[in-house]
Amino acid sequence: MLKTFVDKISDNKNSRSLAHSYRSKRFELFKTMLANIPRPIKILDLGGTEEFWTAMGFNDSGVTITLLNLEVNTAVQPPFYSIKGDATHLDEIADQSYDVVFSNSVIEHVYTWENQQKMASEIKRVGKSHFIQTPNYWFPIEPHWVFPFFQFFPKWIRILITRYFSFGHIGKINNWTVAKNQVAEIRLLSKKEYARLFPQSEIYKERFMGITKSFIAIKESKSIK
């Protein structure tokens, strides 16, 4: 029963889940932004998948989408293109070479504040505009483990929970080193920190029952305002 309840909340592949509902609403906001940009549009999706865009029902012949991940996915088909890269070091991508940089729940996965600063800097460098989402540190249910107040526990307790219990998307990880690395990977951000990363962006708040669930840093290029 617990797994069924968690899936109803957090399973992005379940069209009836709360997570899918929020992603769909978020994507409608993104499409409103895209409507103001002249075609053709080049999008760089940091950490994205073709499956995500398909699930969102996206179909725009004037848009090409480059998916950047740690490994290349050779199975993707146009208008999708897959490249290998690190979101904190986009050295092979020229300044302002993409019309939009898009990212959904990735910037909290780069381990440290320093890396988050590097990723934000690269986003602003390579993109004329951006749409970057991340969960709110202060939301009471941690979104990866789907466990109340998990992010506020000492690190060693988070590691123990990860080793001995299966929660959310993470699941049970028996190996201490692997569990420790998983806990270290995720650093949720507060609104104050997010505003520091994207000072020239509008910080949009997604709310659930009056509480901010996540933030979206939105910046439109000057040419489309």
MDTraj code that builds the backbone (N, CA, C; nanometers):
import mdtraj as md
import numpy as np

residues = "MET LEU LYS THR PHE VAL ASP LYS ILE SER ASP ASN LYS ASN SER ARG SER LEU ALA HIS SER TYR ARG SER LYS ARG PHE GLU LEU PHE LYS THR MET LEU ALA ASN ILE PRO ARG PRO ILE LYS ILE LEU ASP LEU GLY GLY THR GLU GLU PHE TRP THR ALA MET GLY PHE ASN ASP SER GLY VAL THR ILE THR LEU LEU ASN LEU GLU VAL ASN THR ALA VAL GLN PRO PRO PHE TYR SER ILE LYS GLY ASP ALA THR HIS LEU ASP GLU ILE ALA ASP GLN SER TYR ASP VAL VAL PHE SER ASN SER VAL ILE GLU HIS VAL TYR THR TRP GLU ASN GLN GLN LYS MET ALA SER GLU ILE LYS ARG VAL GLY LYS SER HIS PHE ILE GLN THR PRO ASN TYR TRP PHE PRO ILE GLU PRO HIS TRP VAL PHE PRO PHE PHE GLN PHE PHE PRO LYS TRP ILE ARG ILE LEU ILE THR ARG TYR PHE SER PHE GLY HIS ILE GLY LYS ILE ASN ASN TRP THR VAL ALA LYS ASN GLN VAL ALA GLU ILE ARG LEU LEU SER LYS LYS GLU TYR ALA ARG LEU PHE PRO GLN SER GLU ILE TYR LYS GLU ARG PHE MET GLY ILE THR LYS SER PHE ILE ALA ILE LYS GLU SER LYS SER ILE LYS".split()
xyz = np.array([
    [0.0806, -0.1205, 0.0000],
    [0.0000, 0.0000, 0.0000],
    [0.0843, 0.1261, 0.0000],
    [0.1964, 0.1222, 0.0739],
    [0.2832, 0.2396, 0.0805],
    [0.3391, 0.2737, -0.0572],
    [0.3827, 0.1689, -0.1322],
    [0.4367, 0.1927, -0.2654],
    [0.3301, 0.2523, -0.3572],
    [0.2081, 0.2030, -0.3477],
    [0.0993, 0.2559, -0.4296],
    [0.0746, 0.4022, -0.3979],
    [0.0758, 0.4359, -0.2698],
    [0.0554, 0.5744, -0.2276],
    [0.1668, 0.6649, -0.2789],
    [0.2915, 0.6179, -0.2666],
    [0.4070, 0.6962, -0.3127],
    [0.4016, 0.7159, -0.4635],
    [0.3642, 0.6091, -0.5366],
    [0.3548, 0.6188, -0.6823],
    [0.2516, 0.7218, -0.7251],
    [0.1411, 0.7288, -0.6518],
    [0.0369, 0.8255, -0.6840],
    [0.0864, 0.9686, -0.6654],
    [0.1850, 0.9857, -0.5796],
    [0.2398, 1.1183, -0.5546],
    [0.3558, 1.1494, -0.6491],
    [0.4489, 1.0548, -0.6620],
    [0.5780, 1.0897, -0.7197],
    [0.6148, 1.0226, -0.8514],
    [0.5338, 0.9283, -0.9014],
    [0.5696, 0.8570, -1.0241],
    [0.5388, 0.9434, -1.1463],
    [0.6454, 0.9986, -1.2074],
    [0.6267, 1.0867, -1.3230],
    [0.5694, 1.0137, -1.4444],
    [0.5843, 0.8807, -1.4491],
    [0.5346, 0.8038, -1.5629],
    [0.3854, 0.7731, -1.5506],
    [0.3320, 0.7945, -1.4308],
    [0.1900, 0.7723, -1.4071],
    [0.1148, 0.9018, -1.4357],
    [0.0337, 0.9014, -1.5406],
    [-0.0358, 1.0241, -1.5821],
    [-0.1331, 1.0759, -1.4770],
    [-0.1670, 0.9903, -1.3780],
    [-0.2587, 1.0322, -1.2722],
    [-0.1861, 1.0772, -1.1460],
    [-0.0546, 1.0728, -1.1463],
    [0.0204, 1.1089, -1.0264],
    [0.0273, 1.2598, -1.0081],
    [0.0504, 1.3003, -0.8846],
    [0.0661, 1.4422, -0.8531],
    [0.1873, 1.5001, -0.9251],
    [0.2960, 1.4238, -0.9304],
    [0.4178, 1.4708, -0.9958],
    [0.3943, 1.4975, -1.1435],
    [0.3228, 1.4075, -1.2111],
    [0.2943, 1.4259, -1.3537],
    [0.2047, 1.5474, -1.3750],
    [0.1094, 1.5666, -1.2849],
    [0.0203, 1.6824, -1.2944],
    [0.0982, 1.8125, -1.2871],
    [0.1929, 1.8187, -1.1933],
    [0.2731, 1.9406, -1.1788],
    [0.3656, 1.9607, -1.2979],
    [0.4226, 1.8526, -1.3484],
    [0.5084, 1.8645, -1.4665],
    [0.4291, 1.9157, -1.5868],
    [0.3054, 1.8691, -1.5999],
    [0.2216, 1.9121, -1.7116],
    [0.1887, 2.0600, -1.7018],
    [0.1535, 2.1066, -1.5824],
    [0.1242, 2.2489, -1.5617],
    [0.2488, 2.3330, -1.5868],
    [0.3620, 2.2827, -1.5403],
    [0.4903, 2.3527, -1.5606],
    [0.5216, 2.3628, -1.7092],
    [0.4925, 2.2553, -1.7817],
    [0.5237, 2.2538, -1.9240],
    [0.4344, 2.3503, -2.0015],
    [0.3123, 2.3686, -1.9560],
    [0.2246, 2.4667, -2.0194],
    [0.2838, 2.6070, -2.0038],
    [0.3423, 2.6349, -1.8893],
    [0.4099, 2.7628, -1.8675],
    [0.5287, 2.7765, -1.9623],
    [0.6014, 2.6671, -1.9803],
    [0.7158, 2.6672, -2.0715],
    [0.6713, 2.6928, -2.2152],
    [0.5616, 2.6302, -2.2569],
    [0.5118, 2.6500, -2.3935],
    [0.4683, 2.7941, -2.4166],
    [0.4170, 2.8593, -2.3130],
    [0.3824, 3.0012, -2.3233],
    [0.5068, 3.0847, -2.3510],
    [0.6166, 3.0478, -2.2865],
    [0.7434, 3.1153, -2.3108],
    [0.7905, 3.0917, -2.4544],
    [0.7822, 2.9666, -2.5008],
    [0.8264, 2.9326, -2.6362],
    [0.7462, 3.0062, -2.7427],
    [0.6191, 3.0328, -2.7135],
    [0.5324, 3.0975, -2.8122],
    [0.5829, 3.2360, -2.8508],
    [0.6644, 3.2974, -2.7652],
    [0.7167, 3.4311, -2.7914],
    [0.8497, 3.4323, -2.8654],
    [0.9017, 3.3128, -2.8962],
    [1.0324, 3.3033, -2.9606],
    [1.0158, 3.2678, -3.1079],
    [1.0764, 3.3433, -3.1979],
    [1.0655, 3.3126, -3.3420],
    [1.1258, 3.1762, -3.3753],
    [1.0619, 3.1046, -3.4684],
    [1.1149, 2.9768, -3.5164],
    [1.2208, 3.0018, -3.6221],
    [1.3156, 2.9110, -3.6413],
    [1.3376, 2.7870, -3.5649],
    [1.3986, 2.8140, -3.4268],
    [1.3741, 2.7210, -3.3339],
    [1.4235, 2.7324, -3.1968],
    [1.5165, 2.6154, -3.1667],
    [1.6304, 2.6463, -3.1071],
    [1.7237, 2.5437, -3.0604],
    [1.7173, 2.5376, -2.9083],
    [1.6808, 2.4198, -2.8563],
    [1.6715, 2.4000, -2.7118],
    [1.7819, 2.3059, -2.6658],
    [1.8471, 2.3399, -2.5565],
    [1.9415, 2.2510, -2.4895],
    [1.8753, 2.2047, -2.3606],
    [1.8496, 2.0751, -2.3496],
    [1.7882, 2.0176, -2.2301],
    [1.8969, 1.9473, -2.1490],
    [1.9277, 2.0029, -2.0326],
    [2.0313, 1.9474, -1.9466],
    [1.9726, 1.8346, -1.8622],
    [2.0192, 1.7133, -1.8876],
    [1.9712, 1.5969, -1.8137],
    [1.8382, 1.5435, -1.8610],
    [1.7955, 1.5837, -1.9801],
    [1.6632, 1.5471, -2.0287],
    [1.6581, 1.4183, -2.1085],
    [1.5359, 1.3744, -2.1367],
    [1.5140, 1.2532, -2.2147],
    [1.4054, 1.2779, -2.3191],
    [1.4112, 1.2003, -2.4269],
    [1.3077, 1.2075, -2.5291],
    [1.1728, 1.1667, -2.4696],
    [1.1752, 1.0716, -2.3767],
    [1.0526, 1.0230, -2.3149],
    [0.9781, 1.1350, -2.2419],
    [1.0534, 1.2240, -2.1787],
    [0.9904, 1.3354, -2.1079],
    [0.9097, 1.4225, -2.2038],
    [0.9721, 1.4616, -2.3154],
    [0.9052, 1.5494, -2.4107],
    [0.7852, 1.4801, -2.4749],
    [0.7988, 1.3504, -2.4993],
    [0.6871, 1.2742, -2.5549],
    [0.5708, 1.2685, -2.4562],
    [0.6029, 1.2457, -2.3278],
    [0.4995, 1.2404, -2.2244],
    [0.4264, 1.3728, -2.2105],
    [0.4966, 1.4817, -2.2398],
    [0.4360, 1.6143, -2.2331],
    [0.3571, 1.6483, -2.3593],
    [0.3586, 1.5563, -2.4574],
    [0.2835, 1.5777, -2.5802],
    [0.3404, 1.6872, -2.6682],
    [0.4717, 1.7104, -2.6569],
    [0.5325, 1.8206, -2.7319],
    [0.5507, 1.7819, -2.8785],
    [0.5024, 1.8702, -2.9675],
    [0.5130, 1.8445, -3.1109],
    [0.5176, 1.9787, -3.1831],
    [0.6377, 2.0268, -3.2082],
    [0.6566, 2.1571, -3.2726],
    [0.7643, 2.1407, -3.3787],
    [0.7249, 2.1482, -3.5036],
    [0.8184, 2.1241, -3.6139],
    [0.9269, 2.2303, -3.6246],
    [0.9089, 2.3416, -3.5557],
    [1.0084, 2.4484, -3.5623],
    [1.1120, 2.4428, -3.4526],
    [1.1143, 2.3308, -3.3774],
    [1.2027, 2.3198, -3.2609],
    [1.2918, 2.1971, -3.2724],
    [1.4214, 2.2133, -3.2437],
    [1.5133, 2.0999, -3.2275],
    [1.5610, 2.0981, -3.0829],
    [1.5772, 1.9785, -3.0294],
    [1.6089, 1.9634, -2.8871],
    [1.7343, 1.8779, -2.8715],
    [1.8371, 1.9359, -2.8124],
    [1.9603, 1.8637, -2.7825],
    [1.9579, 1.8191, -2.6375],
    [1.9689, 1.6889, -2.6159],
    [1.9662, 1.6301, -2.4823],
    [2.1097, 1.6080, -2.4354],
    [2.1489, 1.6758, -2.3298],
    [2.2846, 1.6607, -2.2766],
    [2.2809, 1.5772, -2.1496],
    [2.3551, 1.4657, -2.1520],
    [2.3633, 1.3764, -2.0367],
    [2.5061, 1.3252, -2.0229],
    [2.5295, 1.2507, -1.9167],
    [2.6639, 1.1976, -1.8932],
    [2.7027, 1.0919, -1.9961],
    [2.6016, 1.0320, -2.0615],
    [2.6259, 0.9347, -2.1678],
    [2.5365, 0.9665, -2.2867],
    [2.5838, 0.9351, -2.4070],
    [2.5054, 0.9575, -2.5283],
    [2.3990, 0.8489, -2.5422],
    [2.2806, 0.8888, -2.5836],
    [2.1734, 0.7940, -2.6142],
    [2.1620, 0.7841, -2.7663],
    [2.2096, 0.6758, -2.8231],
    [2.2126, 0.6605, -2.9686],
    [2.0753, 0.6289, -3.0277],
    [1.9756, 0.6054, -2.9416],
    [1.8433, 0.5647, -2.9907],
    [1.7529, 0.6828, -3.0248],
    [1.7912, 0.8040, -2.9883],
    [1.7017, 0.9174, -3.0105],
    [1.6926, 0.9513, -3.1593],
    [1.5795, 1.0063, -3.1975],
    [1.5528, 1.0409, -3.3361],
    [1.5203, 1.1901, -3.3461],
    [1.5520, 1.2537, -3.4633],
    [1.5174, 1.3948, -3.4835],
    [1.3678, 1.4173, -3.4584],
    [1.3334, 1.5293, -3.3960],
    [1.4148, 1.6497, -3.3733],
    [1.5017, 1.6458, -3.2488],
    [1.5235, 1.5252, -3.1920],
    [1.6076, 1.5122, -3.0734],
    [1.7492, 1.4721, -3.1133],
    [1.8453, 1.5256, -3.0400],
    [1.9861, 1.4929, -3.0599],
    [2.0490, 1.4738, -2.9226],
    [2.1336, 1.3744, -2.9111],
    [2.1938, 1.3410, -2.7828],
    [2.3436, 1.3698, -2.7850],
    [2.3912, 1.4404, -2.6827],
    [2.5344, 1.4669, -2.6692],
    [2.5790, 1.4356, -2.5267],
    [2.7066, 1.4040, -2.5139],
    [2.7653, 1.3744, -2.3836],
    [2.8234, 1.5018, -2.3253],
    [2.7992, 1.5235, -2.1968],
    [2.8549, 1.6427, -2.1358],
    [2.8259, 1.6508, -1.9872],
    [2.8902, 1.7471, -1.9239],
    [2.8750, 1.7758, -1.7814],
    [2.8145, 1.9148, -1.7705],
    [2.6984, 1.9257, -1.7067],
    [2.6265, 2.0534, -1.7008],
    [2.7039, 2.1628, -1.6289],
    [2.8066, 2.1252, -1.5532],
    [2.8870, 2.2263, -1.4835],
    [3.0058, 2.2729, -1.5676],
    [3.0320, 2.2034, -1.6798],
    [3.1451, 2.2387, -1.7680],
    [3.1024, 2.2176, -1.9133],
    [3.0359, 2.3159, -1.9700],
    [2.9888, 2.3050, -2.1086],
    [3.0905, 2.3682, -2.2034],
    [3.2154, 2.3271, -2.1879],
    [3.3267, 2.3921, -2.2581],
    [3.3151, 2.3856, -2.4100],
    [3.2510, 2.2815, -2.4636],
    [3.2438, 2.2643, -2.6091],
    [3.1246, 2.3366, -2.6714],
    [3.0483, 2.4065, -2.5895],
    [2.9316, 2.4787, -2.6393],
    [2.9613, 2.6286, -2.6379],
    [2.9398, 2.6935, -2.7509],
    [2.9718, 2.8359, -2.7652],
    [2.8711, 2.9229, -2.6895],
    [2.9144, 3.0440, -2.6580],
    [2.8288, 3.1409, -2.5905],
    [2.7020, 3.1668, -2.6713],
    [2.5884, 3.1722, -2.6002],
    [2.4595, 3.2102, -2.6604],
    [2.4238, 3.1282, -2.7852],
    [2.4648, 3.0031, -2.7877],
    [2.4419, 2.9196, -2.9062],
    [2.3056, 2.8501, -2.9055],
    [2.2337, 2.8557, -2.7924],
    [2.0994, 2.7989, -2.7854],
    [1.9984, 2.9081, -2.7530],
    [1.8820, 2.8973, -2.8146],
    [1.7761, 2.9938, -2.7867],
    [1.7227, 2.9770, -2.6450],
    [1.7131, 2.8509, -2.6010],
    [1.6605, 2.8205, -2.4680],
    [1.7417, 2.7075, -2.4053],
    [1.7773, 2.7252, -2.2780],
    [1.8301, 2.6141, -2.1988],
    [1.7190, 2.5712, -2.1035],
    [1.6879, 2.4429, -2.1073],
    [1.5792, 2.3860, -2.0269],
    [1.6376, 2.2820, -1.9324],
    [1.5862, 2.2767, -1.8099],
    [1.6308, 2.1720, -1.7180],
    [1.5237, 2.1480, -1.6133],
    [1.4956, 2.0223, -1.5880],
    [1.3911, 1.9828, -1.4938],
    [1.4512, 1.8955, -1.3840],
    [1.4603, 1.9515, -1.2628],
    [1.5089, 1.8763, -1.1467],
    [1.6463, 1.8132, -1.1691],
    [1.7425, 1.8972, -1.2076],
    [1.8798, 1.8491, -1.2289],
    [1.9806, 1.9248, -1.1426],
    [1.9637, 2.0554, -1.1279],
    [2.0662, 2.1361, -1.0621],
    [2.0863, 2.0971, -0.9149],
    [1.9888, 2.0294, -0.8557],
    [2.0059, 1.9820, -0.7173],
    [2.0862, 1.8523, -0.7116],
    [2.1261, 1.7977, -0.8282],
    [2.1960, 1.6687, -0.8332],
    [2.3459, 1.6812, -0.8577],
    [2.4043, 1.7989, -0.8427],
    [2.5460, 1.8168, -0.8777],
    [2.6356, 1.8292, -0.7539],
    [2.5880, 1.7789, -0.6408],
    [2.6659, 1.7583, -0.5182],
    [2.6897, 1.8826, -0.4319],
    [2.7419, 1.9911, -0.4885],
    [2.7878, 2.1016, -0.4042],
    [2.7344, 2.2362, -0.4528],
    [2.7382, 2.3348, -0.3617],
    [2.7014, 2.4716, -0.3970],
    [2.7941, 2.5257, -0.5053],
    [2.9206, 2.4917, -0.4976],
    [3.0160, 2.5356, -0.5991],
    [2.9764, 2.4847, -0.7371],
    [2.9393, 2.3574, -0.7460],
    [2.8968, 2.3011, -0.8746],
    [2.7658, 2.3625, -0.9228],
    [2.6758, 2.3929, -0.8300],
    [2.5513, 2.4583, -0.8682],
    [2.5777, 2.5976, -0.9256],
    [2.6740, 2.6670, -0.8688],
    [2.7130, 2.7971, -0.9227],
    [2.7710, 2.7830, -1.0630],
    [2.8527, 2.6797, -1.0826],
    [2.9122, 2.6556, -1.2143],
    [2.8044, 2.6225, -1.3171],
    [2.7082, 2.5382, -1.2780],
    [2.6016, 2.5011, -1.3709],
    [2.5177, 2.6229, -1.4079],
    [2.4816, 2.7025, -1.3096],
    [2.4021, 2.8225, -1.3370],
    [2.4769, 2.9178, -1.4288],
    [2.6069, 2.9325, -1.4060],
    [2.6893, 3.0202, -1.4892],
    [2.6930, 2.9710, -1.6336],
    [2.7045, 2.8393, -1.6522],
    [2.7071, 2.7827, -1.7866],
    [2.5716, 2.7983, -1.8565],
    [2.4646, 2.7803, -1.7814],
    [2.3301, 2.7995, -1.8380],
    [2.3162, 2.9402, -1.8936],
    [2.3582, 3.0378, -1.8154],
    [2.3460, 3.1776, -1.8572],
    [2.4404, 3.2109, -1.9725],
    [2.5515, 3.1388, -1.9806],
    [2.6485, 3.1656, -2.0873],
    [2.6025, 3.1099, -2.2217],
    [2.5541, 2.9860, -2.2229],
    [2.5245, 2.9210, -2.3515],
    [2.3830, 2.9490, -2.4033],
    [2.2940, 2.9976, -2.3160],
    [2.1558, 3.0187, -2.3563],
    [2.1139, 3.1645, -2.3612],
    [2.0354, 3.1989, -2.4614],
    [1.9793, 3.3336, -2.4701],
    [1.8655, 3.3505, -2.3696],
    [1.8006, 3.2410, -2.3373],
    [1.6956, 3.2400, -2.2355],
    [1.7013, 3.1050, -2.1648],
    [1.6288, 3.0928, -2.0543],
    [1.6307, 2.9648, -1.9841],
    [1.5037, 2.9425, -1.9023],
    [1.4825, 2.8145, -1.8723],
    [1.3677, 2.7686, -1.7937],
    [1.4202, 2.6531, -1.7084],
    [1.4546, 2.6818, -1.5822],
    [1.5268, 2.5865, -1.4975],
    [1.4482, 2.5621, -1.3693],
    [1.4076, 2.4368, -1.3474],
    [1.3257, 2.4015, -1.2308],
    [1.4060, 2.3226, -1.1288],
    [1.3734, 2.3422, -1.0010],
    [1.4349, 2.2635, -0.8940],
    [1.3400, 2.2578, -0.7747],
    [1.3419, 2.1496, -0.6968],
    [1.2568, 2.1426, -0.5769],
    [1.3004, 2.2424, -0.4690],
    [1.2071, 2.2774, -0.3839],
    [1.2327, 2.3691, -0.2725],
    [1.2865, 2.2933, -0.1515],
    [1.3993, 2.3377, -0.0998],
    [1.4599, 2.2756, 0.0188],
    [1.3622, 2.2711, 0.1360],
    [1.2793, 2.3728, 0.1503],
    [1.1935, 2.3847, 0.2679],
    [1.0587, 2.3144, 0.2534],
    [1.0326, 2.2529, 0.1389],
    [0.9085, 2.1761, 0.1269],
    [0.9184, 2.0542, 0.2194],
    [0.8151, 2.0253, 0.2983],
    [0.8291, 1.9234, 0.4037],
    [0.8552, 1.7810, 0.3568],
    [0.8179, 1.7471, 0.2334],
    [0.8432, 1.6107, 0.1841],
    [0.9578, 1.6149, 0.0839],
    [1.0678, 1.5481, 0.1148],
    [1.1821, 1.5433, 0.0247],
    [1.1389, 1.4682, -0.1019],
    [1.1600, 1.5266, -0.2230],
    [1.1000, 1.4719, -0.3444],
    [1.1662, 1.3483, -0.4036],
    [1.2876, 1.3166, -0.3632],
    [1.3565, 1.2004, -0.4204],
    [1.3298, 1.0745, -0.3373],
    [1.3372, 1.0897, -0.2061],
    [1.3047, 0.9786, -0.1166],
    [1.1552, 0.9753, -0.0836],
    [1.0858, 1.0856, -0.1103],
    [0.9439, 1.1015, -0.0776],
    [0.9219, 1.0644, 0.0693],
    [1.0021, 1.1282, 0.1530],
    [1.0042, 1.0992, 0.2971],
    [0.9970, 1.2323, 0.3713],
    [0.9051, 1.2473, 0.4659],
    [0.8906, 1.3755, 0.5360],
    [1.0181, 1.4195, 0.6083],
    [1.0597, 1.5418, 0.5817],
    [1.1712, 1.6088, 0.6498],
    [1.3062, 1.5387, 0.6320],
    [1.3161, 1.4517, 0.5327],
    [1.4384, 1.3747, 0.5114],
    [1.5606, 1.4648, 0.4978],
    [1.5477, 1.5778, 0.4253],
    [1.6615, 1.6649, 0.3985],
    [1.7153, 1.7335, 0.5238],
    [1.6367, 1.7334, 0.6314],
    [1.6791, 1.8008, 0.7544],
    [1.7542, 1.7081, 0.8504],
    [1.7530, 1.5780, 0.8214],
    [1.8220, 1.4827, 0.9073],
    [1.9745, 1.4935, 0.8895],
    [2.0515, 1.4599, 0.9922],
    [2.1977, 1.4511, 0.9738],
    [2.2311, 1.3533, 0.8618],
    [2.3433, 1.3756, 0.7961],
    [2.3787, 1.2944, 0.6798],
    [2.3857, 1.1457, 0.7130],
    [2.4402, 1.1117, 0.8293],
    [2.4566, 0.9700, 0.8622],
    [2.3212, 0.9001, 0.8776],
    [2.2196, 0.9720, 0.9246],
    [2.0861, 0.9140, 0.9362],
    [2.0254, 0.8948, 0.7969],
    [2.0476, 0.9924, 0.7074],
    [1.9978, 0.9794, 0.5699],
    [2.0614, 0.8589, 0.5001],
    [2.1892, 0.8366, 0.5280],
    [2.2574, 0.7212, 0.4690],
    [2.1982, 0.5903, 0.5234],
    [2.1755, 0.5847, 0.6548],
    [2.1171, 0.4642, 0.7150],
    [1.9787, 0.4351, 0.6585],
    [1.8960, 0.5386, 0.6455],
    [1.7621, 0.5205, 0.5889],
    [1.7720, 0.4648, 0.4468],
    [1.8670, 0.5187, 0.3705],
    [1.8849, 0.4746, 0.2322],
    [1.9332, 0.3295, 0.2252],
    [2.0146, 0.2889, 0.3211],
    [2.0667, 0.1519, 0.3206],
    [1.9623, 0.0478, 0.3587],
    [1.8724, 0.0838, 0.4502],
    [1.7851, -0.0190, 0.5069],
    [1.6383, -0.0090, 0.4659],
    [1.6029, 0.0977, 0.3941],
    [1.4632, 0.1133, 0.3538],
    [1.4560, 0.1557, 0.2073],
    [1.3432, 0.1261, 0.1448],
    [1.3221, 0.1632, 0.0049],
    [1.2151, 0.2712, -0.0016],
    [1.2600, 0.3941, -0.0298],
    [1.1675, 0.5060, -0.0365],
    [1.1821, 0.5798, -0.1699],
    [1.0678, 0.6258, -0.2232],
    [1.0676, 0.7128, -0.3396],
    [1.1375, 0.6554, -0.4614],
    [1.2082, 0.7462, -0.5339],
    [1.2795, 0.7067, -0.6555],
    [1.4125, 0.6396, -0.6242],
    [1.4608, 0.6572, -0.5033],
    [1.5969, 0.6133, -0.4698],
    [1.6027, 0.4633, -0.4438],
    [1.5108, 0.4146, -0.3649],
    [1.5116, 0.2726, -0.3328],
    [1.6175, 0.2377, -0.2287],
    [1.6253, 0.1112, -0.1978],
    [1.7191, 0.0616, -0.0971],
    [1.8562, 0.0383, -0.1594],
    [1.9604, 0.0923, -0.0950],
    [2.0981, 0.0771, -0.1432],
    [2.1803, 0.0146, -0.0307],
    [2.2134, -0.1129, -0.0424],
    [2.2809, -0.1843, 0.0665],
    [2.4229, -0.1355, 0.0923],
    [2.4938, -0.1022, -0.0147],
    [2.6341, -0.0649, -0.0016],
    [2.6479, 0.0735, 0.0620],
    [2.7268, 0.0822, 0.1686],
    [2.7419, 0.2087, 0.2425],
    [2.7998, 0.3194, 0.1543],
    [2.9026, 0.2875, 0.0786],
    [2.9683, 0.3882, -0.0049],
    [2.8732, 0.4412, -0.1116],
    [2.7997, 0.3509, -0.1740],
    [2.7049, 0.3918, -0.2780],
    [2.5919, 0.4749, -0.2174],
    [2.5416, 0.4324, -0.1012],
    [2.4363, 0.5080, -0.0334],
    [2.4865, 0.6464, 0.0086],
    [2.6081, 0.6517, 0.0574],
    [2.6673, 0.7795, 0.0977],
    [2.6796, 0.8732, -0.0223],
    [2.7217, 0.8195, -0.1354],
    [2.7363, 0.8996, -0.2566],
    [2.6011, 0.9494, -0.3064],
    [2.4982, 0.8641, -0.2946],
    [2.3633, 0.9046, -0.3364],
    [2.3109, 1.0194, -0.2515],
    [2.3330, 1.0108, -0.1223],
    [2.2899, 1.1181, -0.0321],
    [2.3665, 1.2467, -0.0620],
    [2.4970, 1.2333, -0.0864],
    [2.5805, 1.3511, -0.1131],
    [2.5454, 1.4181, -0.2452],
    [2.4939, 1.3397, -0.3414],
    [2.4655, 1.3920, -0.4750],
    [2.3598, 1.5013, -0.4741],
    [2.2628, 1.4879, -0.3846],
    [2.1469, 1.5772, -0.3875],
    [2.1601, 1.6886, -0.2846],
    [2.1606, 1.8112, -0.3350],
    [2.1646, 1.9301, -0.2493],
    [2.0495, 2.0213, -0.2899],
    [1.9418, 2.0166, -0.2130],
    [1.8254, 2.0994, -0.2433],
    [1.8564, 2.2464, -0.2169],
    [1.7856, 2.3325, -0.2873],
    [1.8113, 2.4761, -0.2814],
    [1.6939, 2.5524, -0.2214],
    [1.7264, 2.6572, -0.1461],
    [1.6252, 2.7488, -0.0950],
    [1.5998, 2.8579, -0.1987],
    [1.4935, 2.9359, -0.1805],
    [1.4633, 3.0442, -0.2735],
    [1.5760, 3.1488, -0.2732],
    [1.6309, 3.1784, -0.1555],
    [1.7392, 3.2756, -0.1456],
    [1.8602, 3.2296, -0.2261],
    [1.8958, 3.1022, -0.2151],
    [2.0087, 3.0483, -0.2912],
    [1.9793, 3.0496, -0.4407],
    [1.8557, 3.0133, -0.4755],
    [1.8204, 3.0079, -0.6179],
    [1.8261, 3.1463, -0.6810],
    [1.7814, 3.2451, -0.6059],
    [1.7871, 3.3825, -0.6554],
    [1.9318, 3.4294, -0.6709],
    [2.0203, 3.3788, -0.5884],
    [2.1625, 3.4117, -0.6024],
    [2.2211, 3.3484, -0.7282],
    [2.1748, 3.2284, -0.7619],
    [2.2244, 3.1612, -0.8824],
    [2.1730, 3.2290, -1.0095],
    [2.0490, 3.2784, -1.0046],
    [1.9863, 3.3383, -1.1230],
    [1.9317, 3.4777, -1.0892],
    [2.0205, 3.5728, -1.0627],
    [1.9774, 3.7049, -1.0153],
    [1.8972, 3.7859, -1.1162],
    [1.9117, 3.7568, -1.2440],
    [1.8394, 3.8328, -1.3464],
    [1.7165, 3.7584, -1.3978],
    [1.6816, 3.6502, -1.3331],
    [1.5667, 3.5696, -1.3741],
    [1.4481, 3.5938, -1.2820],
    [1.3297, 3.5688, -1.3355],
    [1.2100, 3.5652, -1.2514],
    [1.2068, 3.4288, -1.1833],
    [1.1885, 3.4275, -1.0516],
    [1.1793, 3.3011, -0.9788],
    [1.0316, 3.2714, -0.9549],
    [0.9808, 3.1779, -1.0328],
    [0.8395, 3.1395, -1.0256],
    [0.8238, 3.0301, -0.9198],
    [0.7204, 3.0413, -0.8366],
    [0.6977, 2.9445, -0.7296],
    [0.5826, 2.8504, -0.7659],
    [0.6103, 2.7213, -0.7618],
    [0.5048, 2.6204, -0.7739],
    [0.4581, 2.5860, -0.6326],
    [0.3274, 2.5888, -0.6113],
    [0.2753, 2.5674, -0.4762],
    [0.1879, 2.4433, -0.4676],
    [0.1936, 2.3806, -0.3503],
    [0.1065, 2.2679, -0.3186],
    [0.0456, 2.2955, -0.1815],
    [-0.0868, 2.3094, -0.1775],
    [-0.1592, 2.3408, -0.0544],
    [-0.1002, 2.4641, 0.0144],
    [-0.0655, 2.5628, -0.0663],
    [-0.0155, 2.6889, -0.0141],
    [0.1324, 2.6917, 0.0186],
    [0.2006, 2.5773, 0.0059],
    [0.3433, 2.5691, 0.0363],
    [0.4209, 2.5602, -0.0944],
    [0.5311, 2.6338, -0.1040],
    [0.6117, 2.6308, -0.2259],
    [0.6790, 2.4952, -0.2413],
    [0.6429, 2.4256, -0.3475],
    [0.6954, 2.2911, -0.3752],
    [0.8271, 2.2972, -0.4523],
    [0.8347, 2.3895, -0.5478],
    [0.9569, 2.4023, -0.6268],
    [0.9653, 2.5411, -0.6876],
    [1.0832, 2.5706, -0.7448],
    [1.1095, 2.6998, -0.8072],
    [1.1436, 2.6794, -0.9549],
    [1.1095, 2.7798, -1.0349],
    [1.1509, 2.7817, -1.1749],
    [1.2171, 2.9169, -1.2024],
    [1.3416, 2.9115, -1.2465],
    [1.4126, 3.0333, -1.2870],
    [1.3825, 3.0552, -1.4356],
    [1.3150, 3.1655, -1.4666],
    [1.2738, 3.1936, -1.6032],
    [1.3367, 3.3247, -1.6498],
    [1.4051, 3.3165, -1.7622],
    [1.4622, 3.4359, -1.8233],
    [1.4359, 3.4309, -1.9736],
    [1.3717, 3.5337, -2.0228],
    [1.3482, 3.5467, -2.1671],
    [1.4522, 3.6409, -2.2241],
    [1.4980, 3.6106, -2.3455],
    [1.5985, 3.6951, -2.4078],
    [1.5397, 3.8325, -2.4369],
    [1.6232, 3.9341, -2.4387],
    [1.5788, 4.0703, -2.4591],
    [1.5075, 4.0871, -2.5926],
    [1.5467, 4.0072, -2.6921],
    [1.4900, 4.0202, -2.8256],
    [1.3446, 3.9776, -2.8349],
    [1.2950, 3.9021, -2.7333],
    [1.1577, 3.8526, -2.7420],
    [1.0666, 3.9184, -2.6388],
    [1.1185, 4.0140, -2.5627],
    [1.0349, 4.0815, -2.4654],
    [0.9586, 4.1960, -2.5299],
])
top = md.Topology()
chain = top.add_chain()
for i, resn in enumerate(residues, 1):
    res = top.add_residue(resn, chain, resSeq=i)
    for name in ("N", "CA", "C"):
        top.add_atom(name, md.element.get_by_symbol(name[0]), res)
traj = md.Trajectory(xyz[None], top)
